[in-house]
C-alpha cells in the first residue's frame, strides 16, 4: 500500500512539476526485483518500483519514453512507461534474457538468452520474433553499432564475439577473445568496438572495418590481487577522450585514454562494480556496485568519486535518461 | 518460454544460423572412466548419492565444448565407461587407448589411477576427477596426470582458514574408520597446525549402534569434553556424520564432512555466473550438480579451452598449453583457474556450504601467498616432492 501511495503521489508530482525534475537514473536491482530511480541533480533515490524477477539489463527507447527491462527469471522483457512508471507491456524474449541492445531503427531489439545459447531478435513495434540466432554458451553482452550495421554478442563460456549482420541476421565472424567476455561498447563513429573479458582480465579493441583485434589491454590495480581485476562494463565519452572500465571485484573503475589505450587512473568505488552510464552532459559517471548495493558517482572532469548512493540488493544495470 | 514453441525455434535456427565454419574440421575424442568402489552399508542412507556423479558433468562439458567448437569446426565426443570393478576400469582404459583415445578423465580411487598411469604411454593425458588423496599431489607424481578434483588438504585448509578467521580455534575431531576418513582427518590435522587450531579431543568413531534410534542418547556422551568451539567430523562416505549436528554435548556447530563442509561444488553456489551452469546441468541431468560432476566438467572444459586456442588435440601440446601462462579456465568460481606446475593440481577457491546455503568461500582475506592466494590451500610447491615440469 505504501509503495502504491508513493507512486501515485510521485506521479502526481511529476504531472505538476514537469519539466522541472532533473534527469533521472534508473538502476535495476537483481536480487530485489525492483528499479531504483535516482534524481541526478540531488543524487538521491526518489522512487523504488517493483518490476519482474531478477531484473538485469535495462535500456531506453530512442524517444526516451519507455524503459526495457530484462526480467531474467520471468523469461520476459518488460516495457516500463516512464511517465506513469507502470509496466505497460511485455515482449517475447526467449529464456533468461540478460542483456539486450536496441537497433538505431528503434524497432529491432537484440536479446541475449543466457540459458539457451541463442540471440533473439524481436520487433518491438509488433512483438514479432524476427530471428533466433545460435551463438556460443551463455550469451551475455549485446551491442548494436551506432550505424546499425552490426549486432555483437559475447558468449561467456565460449569466449567469443559473434558478429551478426543486422540485415540477414546471420553470424559473419567469430572472434575469440579472453575468457568470459561480458560487454561490448562501440565508439560513436562505429569504427572501434571495446570488449571486456571478465576472467581473462582484458579489454579487446576491435577494428570494426576489418573485424580484427588491434589491441589488447590489461589492468593492474595497485594493492589488488590480479585475480580480482575483472573487467565488465565499459562506457565511452562521446568526445572520444575517455573510456571507463568497471573492474568488478577489484572495486575500481579504470580511466583509459580512448586514443592511446593507456590507463590513466584507477578510481575506488563500491564492491564488485558492474555497469556504468554517463549522465546527460557527461559530467558524472554512475556505476552499479553489486555486492555493496550502491551506486558510485564519479566526477568526470576531476576524475574523482564524489558520492555513493544506497540502492537495492545487487544493483546490476544503470541507464540515465537524458531528457527527463 | 511459453509463446515460442520449440519447433518454431528450431526452424528459425535453421534459417538464421549458418555461421561460416572454418574449413578444417577437428574431432576430439575424450574417454571417461568411472569406478567407484562400493562404500559398504551406511547408517545415514536416507538421501543416496547419485550413481552417475561425474559422468553427467563430463557430458555437460562435452556439450559446452561442442557449442564453442561448432564455430571453429571442432567436434567433441565422449567415450564413457562406468565400470563395476577395478579390473574392468583398467581394461576399458587399455581398450580405449588401443582405439586411439589419448585424453582421459578418470573418476576412480588413487590405486586404480596409479595402475593406469603406470601403463599409460607418453601420448596419454589423464585428468583425475575423483581421487582426493594427498599422496597423488605430494609423492606419487605422474607427469601426465592432472587433478581437477581438489585434494583433501585443499578442502581441510579451506575449513582451517575459516575456523581461524572465526577465531574458533579449539576443535573436537571425530574420525571414521575408513581409509578415506583417515585421509581426510590427516589432512585436517595438518591444516590445524598450519592455521593455529588446537585439536582438544581426537576421537575415532567406534560405535556400531543404529543412530537413527539412539543418536540423541549416544552422541552427547561421545562428545563430552572440557570445552571446544566446534566439532569437526571426518566421515567421507556419510556413515554417522549426519547424526552429529544438534546432538553434541556442548551447544557447538558441526563442520567437516557433515554440517558445514568444504566442497568442490554444490548447488548453493550461484555467484559469478554459476547459476547458469547449475541450470544447464539440471536441464541435462535432472538433478543438482555435485563435486564429482564439477571436477569432470572442469577437466573436459580445460581440454576444450586448450583445443580452442591450439586448433589441435595433441595431448603433448595440450599439456604444454595447460601449464603455460596463456591457459586460464573460466569455471564459475570467481577467478581464473590454473594448474600448479609442480603437481598438476587445478588451483581453485573452495566453497564452504551447508545443505541449503553458502557460508563462505576460501581462500580468505589475510591469508597471504606470494604467487596466488589459492596456493594457501593444499600442498604448496615447497611442501610437495612433485616436480612434473622440471
HADDOCK unambig.tbl for C-alpha pairs under 7 A between the chains (distance, minus, plus):
assign (segid A and resid 75 and name CA) (segid B and resid 1 and name CA) 6.41 0.50 0.50
assign (segid A and resid 94 and name CA) (segid B and resid 1 and name CA) 5.82 0.50 0.50
assign (segid A and resid 95 and name CA) (segid B and resid 1 and name CA) 5.58 0.50 0.50
assign (segid A and resid 115 and name CA) (segid B and resid 276 and name CA) 6.32 0.50 0.50
assign (segid A and resid 115 and name CA) (segid B and resid 280 and name CA) 6.88 0.50 0.50
assign (segid A and resid 131 and name CA) (segid B and resid 12 and name CA) 6.03 0.50 0.50
assign (segid A and resid 131 and name CA) (segid B and resid 16 and name CA) 6.31 0.50 0.50
assign (segid A and resid 132 and name CA) (segid B and resid 9 and name CA) 6.78 0.50 0.50
assign (segid A and resid 132 and name CA) (segid B and resid 12 and name CA) 5.86 0.50 0.50
assign (segid A and resid 132 and name CA) (segid B and resid 13 and name CA) 5.75 0.50 0.50
assign (segid A and resid 132 and name CA) (segid B and resid 16 and name CA) 6.59 0.50 0.50
assign (segid A and resid 133 and name CA) (segid B and resid 13 and name CA) 5.83 0.50 0.50
assign (segid A and resid 133 and name CA) (segid B and resid 16 and name CA) 5.61 0.50 0.50
assign (segid A and resid 133 and name CA) (segid B and resid 17 and name CA) 5.43 0.50 0.50
assign (segid A and resid 134 and name CA) (segid B and resid 13 and name CA) 6.38 0.50 0.50
assign (segid A and resid 134 and name CA) (segid B and resid 17 and name CA) 5.71 0.50 0.50
assign (segid A and resid 136 and name CA) (segid B and resid 67 and name CA) 5.71 0.50 0.50
assign (segid A and resid 136 and name CA) (segid B and resid 68 and name CA) 5.54 0.50 0.50
assign (segid A and resid 137 and name CA) (segid B and resid 64 and name CA) 6.63 0.50 0.50
assign (segid A and resid 137 and name CA) (segid B and resid 67 and name CA) 6.49 0.50 0.50
assign (segid A and resid 158 and name CA) (segid B and resid 68 and name CA) 4.96 0.50 0.50
assign (segid A and resid 169 and name CA) (segid B and resid 16 and name CA) 6.08 0.50 0.50
assign (segid A and resid 170 and name CA) (segid B and resid 16 and name CA) 5.70 0.50 0.50
assign (segid A and resid 170 and name CA) (segid B and resid 17 and name CA) 5.91 0.50 0.50
assign (segid A and resid 170 and name CA) (segid B and resid 18 and name CA) 6.50 0.50 0.50
assign (segid A and resid 170 and name CA) (segid B and resid 19 and name CA) 6.56 0.50 0.50
assign (segid A and resid 171 and name CA) (segid B and resid 17 and name CA) 7.00 0.50 0.50
assign (segid A and resid 171 and name CA) (segid B and resid 19 and name CA) 5.00 0.50 0.50
assign (segid A and resid 172 and name CA) (segid B and resid 19 and name CA) 6.36 0.50 0.50
assign (segid A and resid 172 and name CA) (segid B and resid 20 and name CA) 6.59 0.50 0.50
assign (segid A and resid 179 and name CA) (segid B and resid 330 and name CA) 5.99 0.50 0.50
assign (segid A and resid 180 and name CA) (segid B and resid 330 and name CA) 6.49 0.50 0.50
assign (segid A and resid 199 and name CA) (segid B and resid 330 and name CA) 6.05 0.50 0.50
assign (segid A and resid 199 and name CA) (segid B and resid 335 and name CA) 6.02 0.50 0.50
assign (segid A and resid 199 and name CA) (segid B and resid 336 and name CA) 5.45 0.50 0.50
assign (segid A and resid 227 and name CA) (segid B and resid 335 and name CA) 5.60 0.50 0.50
assign (segid A and resid 227 and name CA) (segid B and resid 336 and name CA) 6.76 0.50 0.50
assign (segid A and resid 228 and name CA) (segid B and resid 335 and name CA) 6.90 0.50 0.50
